[in-house]
Amino acid sequence: MQGWRLEMEDSHSAACRLKDPFATWSYFAVFDGHAGSQISLHCAEHLMSTILESESFSKHKYEAGIREGFLQLDEDMRKLYHDQQGGSTAICVFVSPDKIYLVNCGDSRAVISRNGAAVISTIDHKPFSPKEQERIQNAGGSVMIKRINGTLAVSRAFGDYDFKNDGSKSPVDQMVSPEPDIIVCNRSEHDEFIVVACDGIWDVMTSSEVCEFIRSRLLVTYDLPMIVNSVLDICLHKGSRDNMTLLLLLLPGAPKVDMDAVKAERSLDQTIVQITKEVIEKHEIHDFETLIRLMKRMAINIPNLPPGGGLYAKYYIIEQAFHEKFPDTPAEIYDYFSM
């Protein structure tokens, strides 16, 4: 989703089955570009192949191969884009038959939901984190207003070669490093799903909120695109102004649709419609902004709202009820909930 930005700078890549000898592996990645989309697009096209072609990966030294792939791709892109501004974070996931590899470079994030909770998550690379700040300062930079030299809000990324020009230091010791952090975990029968998303999501929702909401939706619908779009809409209503990309990877332990949950959801929707109509009549409301403000105040009195999403997840129900009453009045302004 482009959101409120003038351009879409995110890219993504997905391969449900890799080529032999890794035919039982899968790969998913999100790239959050800044100051242009060239780096993120290049990463989406070439990161996976660069990793798979690394010497270490072919020798089954997977963590070393992933690291080599990241550093090699950044060096390859320097030859193409060295005189251009811009860069991209990267968050990618490899799923093998017995392990999950979460790989992060920047402030995008991957989260594993297991047994109904967000149990494993990558760590965002922010300039103000002690470890990141130490490297930045050792490379001659500073952290001001939570940004490198007051300008860049991430401390690890592809590209951004203006911050990687100290010839006396290795690539991983520059102000901006292309080195990923890698989390390796054994797969469990209780693994439900993995969320891979850029910071446009995480700026307004916590890992737990996203996982709780997705889990609640899996109990009421098989429509995965609808679930993903619901998360994006909630973030938009909560005030996210960034591009937003989210990949949802279902694992065998994911919740199944439950008819009791489906019935409860229908009942909740009917309740919200009824309350919306009552609020419109009682307060003689004729504009959507006022309606949303009142509904937001009343949310605490509406039971069983979707966990992690709350009333934000039912924006469309309120909008439908409003349009039934006022079919000619627009309601397509997405930041009323942030008021």
Buried (B, 14 or more C-beta within 10 A) or exposed (E): BEBBBEEBBBBBBBBEEBEEEBEEBBBBBBBBBBBBBBBBBBBBEBBBBBBBBBEBBEEEBBBBBBBBBBBBBBEEBBEEBEEBBBBBBBBBBBBBEEEBBBBBBBBBBBBBBBEEBBBBBBEBBBBBBEEBBEBBEEBEBEBEEEBBBEEBBBBBBBBBBBBBEBEEBEBEBBBBBBBBBBBBBEBBEBBBBBBBBBBBBBBBBEBBBBBBBBBBBBBBBEEBEEBBEBBBBBBBBBBBBBBBBBBBBBBEBBBEEEEEBEEBBEEBBEBBBEBBBEBBEEEEBEEBEBBBBBBBEBBEEBEEBBBBBBBBBBBEBBBBBBBEBBEEEEBEEBBBBBE
